Amino acid sequence: MRDARGVTGVGATLGVEEEYHLVRADTGALADAGHVVQEAHRLLGDGAQGEISTAQLEVVTPVCSSLGEVRSQLVRLRRGAYEAAERHGCAVLAAGTHPSASWQDQRLSEGERYTRLRDRWGLLALQQLIAGCHVHVSVPDPELAVHVLDRLRPDLPVLLAMSGSSPFWEGTDTGYASYRTVWFSRWPVTGLPEAFGSRAAYDETVAALVAAGVADDASHLYWDVRPSTRYPTVEVRVADTMPRLDDTVLHAGLVRALVQTAAADALAGLPAPEVRPEVGRAARWRAARNGLESDLLDLRQGRLRPAGEVVGDLLERVRGVLEDSGDADEVAALTQDLLGRGTSAGRQRQVAAATGDLAQLVRAVVEEARAG
């Protein structure tokens, strides 16, 4: 089997970022909770930080070398976030959207970066009431990082379909598994990037977008996958924040394995899969619309296929690197569990249908995450 890790350090380390909504513990309503962010930072140090809204909190794992370490660090960070929230009468909602809150219920965080976002994007910046999960995987070679990005593109809609946790928006069932994806797509610096072919082409694209006034630098490009500007990593940003810890661990394991496989293919000289941008957008939209509950557009075969089959093929394609890292059994078991019970989006709809009360739905999502 081709193995990129020993040659390049690809996948030797990884890290996860999770964004949360902060809600009032008594009502489930969105909380203006900058004090919770401060408390979380006191408890967790650099592992906790604010986000664009004062009703949000982000946690960041340290650099991890194994999936087991990712799990233990996320347990530590989630516990710290819950403790910080509870000390101020709040709770943590680990989902892509708040089911009933309005963007008008939140306030922009202080700071030059957020002020610049507001000045550039206007209402879009003020309406950013969404939460995502990002995974960094080490790719020390900047040129190779771009080739990895090009080869990950067909798999990103599958990862999105597996993470959907944002079916409601401002009290309405949107009909989407990941409405977060649709909402964020209004920004011109989001979505599935086209293939670049080289680091030089990537740098030229970044320079053109900076010249267009839509970014100060590459860190302001929020594509579903990008080379990190802070770390020697490829960052996959396609997923909703997921309530269940197991689903986040699964996502991290699959992302690392896909990055390792893509790097191996690039080093072996295999061409990147060709994906028309129009078809890529359609696959991404369909994954956001239906999650795992209907067919996915398989970008590798160019046709609609049952979601379970597409996920199964993805798992089979990375089985070799998962076996090398010792993660094959865990990732396979977590995948089967997810396919059996479905994503958070489906469970949220079930609770809403049974109770007719979105406040109870908020409490159910909060407790599901806490139980993990």
Order of alpha helices (4+ residues) and beta strands (2+ residues): alpha-beta-alpha-beta-beta-alpha-beta-alpha-alpha-beta-alpha-alpha-beta-beta-alpha-beta-alpha-beta-beta-beta-alpha-alpha-beta-beta-alpha-alpha-alpha-alpha-alpha
